[in-house]
Amino acid sequence: MSSKRVTLPMNAEEITRRLSSVDDDAHYIQYLYPAIAAKKGLSYTSQDLVLTVTLIIHDYIIAAGYIGELVAIMEAEAHTNFEDWIDALELDNEEVLREIKALHAKMWNL
């Protein structure tokens, strides 16, 4: 993995709009997307971004009250959107985007 970085868009509302274009689930819009949008303007390596979004998804699912096996099921469901969410964010480095997608696929056996 490279040490090159991508930067999330500077505008939280724009991040939410872009993510919503992939999946407009009301709970995602109300809870998950704002947590991602709170990271606006931050710069990430591929590993950092995959880890950050994975932890945000996990925290969202736990906060929603899911327990036991349902946590894994809900995480797997959310992660099916991951690559589309990354594309929707229109990040600025193709090499890092490829690394992000490859790492995520490896982590989730996709």
ZIMO-V492130 format. One record per backbone hydrogen bond with DSSP energy under -1.0 kcal/mol. NH is the residue of the N-H (numbers start at 1). CO is the residue of the C=O. If there is no record, write none. Layout:
nh;co
NH;CO
NH;CO
This chain:
nh;co
6;44
8;42
15;11
16;12
17;13
18;14
19;15
20;16
21;17
22;19
23;19
29;25
30;26
31;27
32;27
33;28
36;32
37;33
38;34
39;36
40;37
41;9
42;39
44;6
49;45
50;46
51;47
52;48
53;49
54;50
55;51
56;52
57;53
58;54
59;55
60;56
61;57
62;58
63;59
64;60
65;62
66;61
70;67
71;68
73;69
74;70
75;71
76;72
77;73
78;74
79;75
81;78
85;81
86;82
87;83
88;84
89;85
90;87
97;93
98;94
99;95
100;96
101;97
102;98
103;99
104;100
105;101
106;102
107;103
108;104
110;105
